[in-house]
Amino acid sequence: MKTPIWLAVVCLAASLPTQAQTFKPIELKDQELATLRGRYVMPGRIISFGISMTSTWQNANGEVIGATSTMQIQQSTIKPQFYVSMIDEKGNGSTRSQGASTGTGTVTGGNGLNTTEGVTQVVRAAGDNNTAYNNVDINVTKANQAPTTQQQGQALAAGSTLVGNNGAGSMSVTSTGTGVQFNIVANNNQGNTVQRLAQGGLMQNTTLLGSSNQVRNLTSFNVVLRDNVPSAGSVSGNLDQLKGLRTLGF
């Protein structure tokens, strides 16, 4: 942006009253979007920020292996911490003939997926009657105070791994030091799925080698904004609650 234009923008912003209403949203051109590298909301408006991640794998027999991990950051949060709850559901007892056999599909390539940036969602299938779903939600709400939350599950310490397994496969949730990763390896060579949130990016990658599997990778970002903008004196205190994310690589 040229200096005269930038100076005009600064002068306009300085002339607005403290409680000025947000400008009416307009559509940005592609050229303008290409120059954006992240912008902030007004200081002090974020009073709660949460992440919820879930990965599940259901095989042809109805058995489900998976996990859910959550993290909530508020003004009272001392240290950001992921909490993990394992998912272990028994089957319905009616084995499908094609699901009982070992997967014979083959998927090649894909090494470059580990070097992507931003949000990457991949489904590769070499079987029949499979369902795979990758989804990312960003939910923004407004309130005068942060919601009351009760963390559930086991705390995921930095550098640690929590594991679980059943007839559907094996599940591991790992704190990588720069984020968190879910990894499911299905039994009988049915395939695998990875969901990873780290280093400013999100990966949801599923490979299906067998048949009649149902896979879900879901991530939700939940932000609560304060209705009333606080005074300038409370800006630093409200932003301090998010500094803990730096050590996790977000």
HELIX and SHEET records of a PDB file:
HELIX    1   1 THR A    3  SER A   15  1                                  13    
HELIX    2   2 ASP A   30  ALA A   34  1                                   5    
HELIX    3   3 SER A   97  ALA A  100  1                                   4    
HELIX    4   4 ASN A  111  THR A  115  5                                   5    
HELIX    5   5 ASN A  187  ASN A  189  5                                   3    
HELIX    6   6 ALA A  232  SER A  234  5                                   3    
HELIX    7   7 VAL A  235  ASP A  240  1                                   6    
HELIX    8   8 LEU A  245  LEU A  248  1                                   4    
SHEET    1   A 6 THR A 131  ALA A 143  0                                        
SHEET    2   A 6 GLN A 214  ARG A 226  1                                        
SHEET    3   A 6 ILE A  46  GLN A  58 -1                                        
SHEET    4   A 6 VAL A  64  GLN A  74 -1                                        
SHEET    5   A 6 TYR A  83  GLU A  89 -1                                        
SHEET    6   A 6 GLN A 154  ALA A 155 -1                                        
SHEET    1   B 6 VAL A 119  ALA A 125  0                                        
SHEET    2   B 6 GLY A 201  LEU A 208  1                                        
SHEET    3   B 6 GLY A 191  ALA A 198 -1                                        
SHEET    4   B 6 GLY A 179  ALA A 186 -1                                        
SHEET    5   B 6 GLY A 169  SER A 175 -1                                        
SHEET    6   B 6 THR A 161  ASN A 166 -1                                        
END                                                                             
